[in-house]
Amino acid sequence: DFFVALMYVVLLGVVGGLMLIESIRTLRAKSPVSTSAKRGGQHTWLEGLPFKQRFRQSKIYISAIPPLAIGTFVGFLTAIMGVGGGFLMVPAMIYMLRMPTKLVIGTSTLQIVCVTALTTVLQATQNHSVDIMLAVPLIAGGVVGAQLGVGYGERLKAEQLRALLAMLVLAVAVRMALGLTIRPSDMFSIESP
């Protein structure tokens, strides 16, 4: 458990740090450069993969292999740790798949809904680790928060959204790192049945 959590902290720290650096550089530049636009003559090994698909809404033409691989990795992390969807999927779609930031948010949300729905069913049936009574108020709060978030998200530039996500990813990494290093005040707790 400690090793998995430590690797997740490192992964979140690296992803959040790189995103924050890129976002700050882009915000400081006189003419912001979109991460979805490629520079002339710039090619990556991803472009040489087979099974190319045209994703019309995102305006990208890429192999279907990278999205499948990213989805598999994020799904695996979600099933193991219960987190990972947005924190890793969004940066992967922006920087690896080169999707426009505004489309990444909705696409990531749809992916998270599908993966977490399946993961929830599996956790409930196999591990019996779902507290439905606690989930109901969390869902209600999440619906209200999503409505507010969509409204604010429309007013922000793509670079600002990436910077906010980077700070959130770094905050989660710091919180998890503190949880791994700081000794709890109460080592043992007794729960009443």
C-alpha positions, 0 to 999 in steps of 0.5 A, spaced: 500 500 500 505 504 501 509 503 495 503 504 490 501 510 494 508 513 494 508 512 486 501 515 485 504 521 489 510 522 485 506 521 478 501 526 480 507 531 482 510 530 476 504 531 472 502 537 476 508 540 476 509 540 468 502 542 467 503 548 472 510 550 468 507 549 461 501 553 463 505 559 467 509 560 461 503 560 456 499 565 460 506 569 460 507 569 453 504 575 449 501 570 444 498 564 447 500 558 444 495 552 444 497 545 446 493 542 441 496 546 435 502 542 432 508 546 430 511 545 423 515 539 422 514 536 429 512 529 429 512 524 434 512 516 435 505 516 436 503 519 429 506 512 426 502 508 429 496 504 425 489 504 426 488 511 425 481 515 426 479 521 425 475 524 431 471 530 428 469 534 434 476 534 437 479 535 430 484 530 431 487 524 426 490 519 431 491 512 432 486 509 436 491 505 440 494 511 445 486 513 447 485 505 448 492 505 452 491 511 456 484 509 458 486 502 460 492 505 465 487 510 468 481 505 469 486 500 472 488 506 477 481 508 478 479 501 480 485 500 485 485 507 488 479 510 487 482 516 483 486 517 477 480 519 472 480 526 471 487 527 474 491 523 469 486 523 463 485 530 462 493 532 462 494 525 457 488 528 452 491 535 452 498 533 452 499 526 448 492 526 444 493 534 443 485 535 444 483 542 445 482 544 452 475 545 452 473 539 449 477 535 454 473 537 460 466 534 457 470 528 454 473 526 460 467 527 464 463 522 460 469 517 460 469 518 468 462 516 468 462 510 465 469 507 468 466 509 475 459 506 474 462 499 472 468 500 478 462 502 483 458 495 481 464 491 481 466 494 488 459 493 491 459 486 488 466 483 489 468 487 495 462 490 498 465 496 499 460 501 497 456 506 502 450 508 499 447 512 504 454 516 504 454 516 497 447 520 496 449 527 499 456 526 495 452 525 489 447 531 490 453 536 492 457 533 486 451 535 481 450 542 484 458 543 484 458 541 476 453 546 475 457 551 478 463 549 475 460 549 468 458 556 469 465 558 471 469 554 466 466 557 460 469 564 462 476 562 463 481 561 458 484 554 456 491 556 459 487 558 466 483 552 466 490 548 465 493 552 471 487 551 475 487 543 474 495 543 475 494 546 482 489 541 484 493 535 482 499 538 486 495 539 492 492 532 492 499 530 491 501 534 497 496 532 501 497 524 499 505 525 501 503 528 508 498 522 509 504 518 508 509 522 512 506 525 518 504 520 524 497 520 525 495 523 532 491 516 534 494 510 531 488 505 533 481 507 533 475 502 536 469 503 532 462 501 535 458 495 531 
